[in-house]
Amino acid sequence: MTPRHKSHRRPARRSILIVCEGAETEPQYLRSLIRTLGLSSTVDVEIRGDTGYTDPTGLVNAALKLQQDRGVKARASNVLSPFEEVWVVFDVEHPGNGRGPAIAPAVQTALAREFRPVLSYPSFEVWYILHSRVNPPGVASSHECEPYLRTCAGGYSKDRNGALQIATWALPQTRQALENGHRQAIFSGPATAPTFHIPDAVGTAVHRLVQALVDMSSDDAGKLQLGFAIGPDTFRG
């Protein structure tokens, strides 16, 4: 009898999807963070800021479509795995932009899909401000954040070069930003409630995503670059 040969499937890396509202600011920062943490060899993190959507519902639906497409590809692949975690990063922005009524339903849909919504009020730029201030100033739009970022980082713009510049400035202060982020008192209710994921004052939930990425990394050299002291006193959040 001819012996039967077992097919060997390569173990797939853990896979994570992060869908962002911004095309440059958030993706460039997250890619820089992931490189510093040395995650690319152990975790497959796909960052998408090119879905064409900026509204909350569109972003959540785009994340669902990307998750479903990845599931199909993973079933036919020896190296890909389905996305284990899906994060959706978007802004509340100023009250006059008409986005408000769509936010809670989008968060509800995300949670029903076991996605992890990451909201900032008014915008992602608040996360950068937390790298140099314990509490962000009273700002009502991303535009109002820019003078603070130019002061602390020496410049700020939303194009690719500007996004890389601000990320380079921020990364060495990641540990401090995480401490400031975890201190925020801007969320209310139980973690399972949709409203818990929506800031009720100026602030951001980006620290949750950044903390998750830091916790996935075993690269001590990378963590040192982010301001962490490696050892028993390392900040874990």
Phi, psi and omega in degrees: 000134179287126181296143179271133181265131178282139174277135182257116178265124178295136178296127181280146176288157173301137185237135183225140177246133174235115179256126185244151175288316183280148180273337183234308190304302182290312181299318180295321177296312183294321177295320177296319179297315182295320177298316181296323180280355179063034186279340189297337181275345184238338183226134176268101181253114177259123182248125184235115173242018187241027183286342184089357180251144171235346179279150184304313182296316179299320180293317179295317179295322178296320178298320178297317180296318179294322177296316180295317179298320180294323178300319178296314180295322182295324180294336181258007187240151174267352186237338181270149173233156177298157177292120178281328180229142175231121178250139178237116187252118177207172187253153171280317181063185188288152185300335185277002184273358176080005184280334189314307184298338183273348189290307182300314177299323179294319178295318178301315179297317179300313181294324178297331178271002184065027170280165180244100180285139180233101184254147174234140175238117002275340188203170180304332182301337177300325178300319178295319180300326180292351175284342181233352181225141178294320179234138178287157177286170177283097181240151184244359180200166177297326179300321181288343177282335191299319179300324178294321181287325177294325180292314186274331185252356178083004179161161177196134172207164185264004176278180186298315180296319178295321179295320178291324180296313182290326177295318179298320177294319188283323191306317181296347182251021185298317181302315180296319179297322178295318177300314179295321179296316181291338180282343187303140176247061186243001179242144181227157178086176180290153183299337181279348183278140179305320183293337179296335184269001181248116180300136178259009175205176178301124182169188186204155174255012181299332180300331180293317178293314181298318179298320179298319180292319177299317182293336178284341188270142173245017182271095182296324179297319178295319180293327175299322178293339180267003177096009180273141171268118184281129182140197185295339182265006180302132180285126180248349180087000000 
